[in-house]
Amino acid sequence: MALTAPPRVVGTSRAVGEIARSRWYAHRWNRSGYYRLAAAVAAPLPRRARLGLAVVLARALRARFRNECRMVRTNIARVAPGATGPARDALVADVFRHFAICFADLVSSNRSPATLERLLAGVVGEEHLTAASREGRGLVVLTAHLGNWELAGRLLALRSARPTHVVVAAEADPRVERFLRAGPAPVRFLARTRPTDVLALVSALRRNEIVAMQGDRALGGRGDVAAPFFGGNASFPLGPFVLARAAGSPLVPAFCVLGRDRRYTISVGEPIRVGTHGEPGALAGWVRVLEDAVRAHPEQWFNFFDVWGDGAAG
């Protein structure tokens, strides 16, 4: 849930598979002290008051995130090219408002399965999960920084009652990691630190368990490839597709989006199959699904950097 992202994706005009490495940074507010302060303020409040306070703070603090506002506006220019200037400004404000709501829910609900259940409005496309599960080869659930992705894995784990492993990028501040993911939870979190971590994930899939990953931000390594995305090339991680092929598992897109009633709906897409040498094609299919999801909910796509890295839309 942190404002953690690559400030610039380099070489996005190159062909698929020829993306250059990007450098990552962590926002200075991405520190455990801020998380603990937010949790201490939010926990005693009823949810309605908590979310109302989050919205007020988002409006008040947005001016301090000038670079992020500019980048969000640049991204929206690509995602919603028909939006007028005032409409783009409104969408930028909506992005920060929804981020604040999702963050407030995360810091107050991430350790409480009972609270999580009350936040879930339902699952759309659950039949895709059911059909893919019948194969008995595990599931790779692929999501994005759209809506409340931090709660998505927990909510799916509660629904499926199956061991669920959520793969996350290591936080710049280890205390943030402990605050968000230590203690009781319906999922097991695995921070990507070594290439051999994939072996445990393959074993989990072969036990017919669930592995949840994010597929919309490249990590700046050799596993990043470029793919067409809203009219330009952006980089994406190939790892989820390599994992799905290695284990013979179906890959299922899923997004956890906040509704008008301020409850979350998980939308599940049709499984993506990864055949022999089929990782690039499967990634292209995922990017098309991601495009549709972002186009439907641009106000909940939390990317506070220029995804394409060329600034063309700005």
C-alpha positions in Angstrom: 0.0 0.0 0.0 3.0 2.2 0.2 3.9 4.9 -2.4 6.7 2.8 -3.7 7.4 2.9 -7.4 10.1 3.4 -10.1 10.3 7.1 -10.9 11.0 6.3 -14.5 10.8 3.2 -16.7 13.8 3.4 -19.1 13.8 2.2 -22.7 10.0 1.6 -23.1 10.2 2.3 -26.8 12.2 -0.9 -27.3 10.7 -4.2 -28.4 9.2 -6.8 -26.1 11.9 -8.4 -24.0 14.4 -5.5 -24.5 13.5 -3.3 -21.6 16.3 -1.7 -19.6 16.5 -1.8 -15.8 14.8 0.9 -13.8 15.7 2.3 -10.4 13.2 2.1 -7.5 12.7 4.5 -4.7 10.6 4.6 -1.5 8.6 7.7 -0.6 9.8 9.4 2.5 6.4 8.9 4.1 6.7 5.1 3.7 7.8 4.6 7.3 6.5 2.5 10.1 5.9 5.5 12.3 3.3 6.9 10.0 1.6 3.5 9.6 1.4 3.1 13.4 0.1 6.6 13.9 -2.5 6.0 11.2 -3.6 2.8 12.9 -3.7 4.4 16.4 -5.9 7.2 15.1 -8.1 4.9 12.9 -8.7 1.9 15.2 -11.0 3.6 17.8 -13.2 5.2 15.2 -16.3 3.7 13.6 -15.6 2.8 10.0 -17.7 5.6 8.6 -15.9 8.2 10.7 -12.5 6.6 9.9 -13.1 6.8 6.2 -14.4 10.3 6.4 -11.3 11.4 8.2 -9.2 9.7 5.6 -10.9 11.6 2.8 -10.4 14.9 4.6 -6.7 14.2 5.1 -6.3 13.1 1.5 -7.7 16.4 0.3 -5.6 18.4 2.7 -2.3 16.6 2.1 -2.6 16.2 -1.7 -0.7 19.5 -2.2 2.4 18.0 -0.6 2.5 15.3 -3.3 3.0 17.5 -6.3 5.2 15.1 -8.2 2.7 12.2 -7.6 -0.2 14.4 -8.6 1.6 15.3 -11.8 2.4 11.7 -12.6 -1.2 10.6 -11.9 -2.5 13.3 -14.2 0.0 12.1 -16.9 -1.2 8.5 -16.5 -4.9 9.6 -16.7 -4.2 11.4 -19.9 -3.4 8.1 -21.5 -6.0 6.0 -19.7 -8.9 8.5 -20.3 -7.7 10.6 -23.3 -11.2 12.0 -23.9 -11.3 13.6 -20.4 -11.2 17.4 -20.3 -8.8 19.3 -18.0 -11.3 19.7 -15.2 -12.3 16.0 -15.5 -8.7 15.0 -15.3 -8.2 17.1 -12.2 -11.3 15.5 -10.6 -9.9 12.0 -11.4 -6.6 12.9 -9.8 -8.4 14.0 -6.6 -10.5 10.7 -6.8 -7.3 8.6 -7.0 -5.9 10.2 -3.8 -9.4 9.9 -2.1 -9.7 6.2 -2.9 -6.1 5.5 -1.9 -6.8 7.1 1.5 -9.9 5.0 2.0 -8.0 1.8 1.0 -5.1 2.7 3.3 -7.4 3.4 6.2 -9.1 0.0 5.8 -5.8 -1.8 5.5 -4.2 -0.4 8.7 -7.4 -1.0 10.7 -8.5 -4.4 9.3 -5.5 -6.3 8.1 -5.4 -8.5 11.2 -9.1 -9.1 11.7 -10.7 -11.9 9.6 -14.2 -11.0 11.0 -13.8 -7.3 9.9 -12.5 -8.4 6.5 -15.6 -10.5 5.9 -17.8 -7.5 6.6 -15.9 -5.4 4.0 -16.5 -7.9 1.2 -19.6 -7.3 -0.9 -19.1 -10.3 -3.1 -17.1 -12.1 -5.8 -17.9 -11.6 -9.4 -16.7 -14.4 -11.7 -16.2 -16.9 -8.9 -17.0 -19.7 -11.3 -13.6 -19.0 -13.0 -11.9 -19.8 -9.7 -14.0 -22.9 -9.2 -13.3 -24.2 -12.7 -9.6 -23.6 -12.5 -9.4 -25.2 -9.0 -10.9 -28.4 -10.3 -7.7 -29.0 -12.2 -5.8 -29.7 -9.0 -2.7 -27.9 -10.0 -2.9 -24.8 -7.8 -3.8 -21.3 -8.9 -1.6 -18.3 -9.7 -3.9 -15.3 -8.9 -2.6 -12.2 -10.6 -3.6 -8.8 -9.4 -2.5 -5.2 -9.7 -2.2 -1.9 -7.8 -5.9 -1.4 -8.4 -8.3 -1.0 -5.5 -7.2 -2.6 -2.2 -4.8 -5.2 -3.4 -3.3 -5.6 0.1 -6.6 -6.9 1.3 -7.4 -8.9 -1.8 -5.2 -11.9 -0.9 -6.7 -12.1 2.6 -10.2 -11.9 1.3 -9.7 -14.6 -1.3 -8.0 -16.8 1.3 -11.1 -16.5 3.6 -13.4 -17.4 0.7 -11.3 -20.3 -0.6 -10.3 -21.8 2.7 -7.1 -23.0 1.0 -3.4 -22.2 1.9 -2.7 -18.9 0.2 0.8 -17.4 -0.4 1.0 -13.7 -1.3 4.3 -12.7 -3.0 5.3 -9.1 -2.2 8.2 -6.8 -2.8 10.3 -6.2 0.3 9.6 -2.9 1.9 12.4 -0.3 2.1 11.6 0.0 5.9 11.5 -3.6 7.4 9.3 -2.3 10.2 6.6 -1.5 7.7 6.8 -5.1 6.6 6.4 -6.3 10.1 3.5 -3.9 10.8 1.6 -4.9 7.7 2.2 -8.6 7.5 3.4 -10.0 10.8 1.0 -11.6 13.2 -2.1 -13.6 12.5 -3.4 -13.5 9.0 -5.3 -15.9 6.6 -2.3 -15.8 4.2 1.4 -16.4 4.2 3.5 -13.5 2.9 6.7 -14.1 1.0 9.0 -11.2 0.2 11.0 -11.6 -3.0 14.6 -11.7 -1.9 16.3 -14.7 -3.7 15.8 -16.4 -7.0 15.4 -19.7 -5.2 12.2 -18.4 -3.5 10.4 -19.6 -6.6 11.0 -23.3 -5.6 8.8 -23.0 -2.6 6.1 -21.4 -4.7 6.2 -24.2 -7.3 5.9 -26.7 -4.4 2.9 -24.8 -3.0 1.2 -24.9 -6.4 1.8 -28.6 -6.8 0.0 -29.1 -3.4 -3.0 -27.4 -5.1 -2.5 -24.2 -3.1 -2.9 -20.5 -4.2 -0.1 -18.1 -5.0 -1.1 -14.5 -5.4 1.2 -12.0 -7.2 1.1 -8.5 -8.7 1.5 -8.1 -12.4 1.5 -4.4 -13.2 4.9 -3.1 -12.0 8.2 -4.2 -13.3 11.0 -4.7 -10.7 13.9 -3.3 -12.7 15.5 -6.7 -13.4 16.2 -9.0 -16.3 12.7 -10.5 -15.9 11.0 -7.3 -17.1 9.6 -7.1 -20.6 7.8 -4.3 -22.5 4.3 -4.7 -23.8 1.8 -2.4 -25.5 -0.3 -0.7 -22.9 -2.7 2.2 -23.6 -1.0 3.1 -26.8 2.6 3.0 -25.5 5.1 0.4 -24.3 5.3 -0.2 -20.6 7.3 -2.8 -18.7 5.8 -5.7 -16.8 7.2 -8.7 -14.8 7.4 -12.0 -16.6 7.9 -14.0 -13.4 4.2 -14.8 -12.7 3.9 -16.5 -16.2 7.2 -18.4 -15.8 5.9 -19.7 -12.4 2.5 -20.7 -13.9 4.2 -22.6 -16.7 6.7 -24.3 -14.4 4.0 -25.6 -12.2 1.4 -26.2 -15.0 -1.0 -24.0 -13.1 -3.8 -21.7 -14.6 -3.3 -18.0 -14.0 -6.4 -16.2 -12.9 -6.7 -12.4 -13.0 -8.4 -10.8 -10.0 -9.1 -7.2 -8.8 -10.4 -6.0 -5.5 -12.3 -2.7 -6.2 -14.1 -0.4 -3.8 -17.8 0.1 -4.6 -20.2 3.0 -4.0 -21.3 1.4 -0.8 -17.6 1.5 0.4 -17.4 -2.3 0.4 -15.1 -4.3 -1.8 -16.0 -6.6 -4.8 -13.4 -9.1 -6.1 -13.7 -9.5 -9.8 -12.2 -12.7 -11.3 -11.4 -13.1 -14.9 -11.1 -16.1 -17.2 -8.0 -18.2 -16.6 -5.0 -17.6 -18.7 -3.1 -20.7 -19.8 0.7 -20.6 -20.2 2.0 -23.2 -22.7 5.5 -24.1 -23.6 7.4 -20.9 -24.5 4.1 -19.1 -24.1 5.0 -16.6 -21.4 5.1 -13.5 -23.7 1.7 -14.3 -25.2 0.2 -15.0 -21.8 1.6 -11.7 -20.5 0.1 -9.9 -23.5 -3.3 -11.4 -22.6 -2.9 -10.2 -19.0 -2.1 -6.7 -20.1 -5.3 -6.6 -22.1 -7.3 -7.7 -19.0 -5.4 -5.0 -17.0 -6.2 -2.3 -19.6 -9.9 -3.1 -19.3 -9.8 -3.0 -15.5 -7.9 0.3 -15.4 -10.2 1.8 -18.0 -13.2 0.8 -15.9 -11.7 2.2 -12.6 -9.1 4.8 -13.3 -9.9 6.5 -10.0 -8.5 3.3 -8.2 -5.4 2.7 -10.2 -2.7 3.6 -7.7 0.4 4.3 -9.7 2.1 7.5 -8.6 4.8 7.5 -11.3 5.0 7.7 -15.1 4.3 4.1 -16.0 5.5 4.5 -19.6 8.5 6.6 -18.7 8.4 8.9 -21.7 6.1 11.7 -20.4 4.3 11.7 -23.8 0.8 12.0 -22.4 1.8 15.0 -20.3 
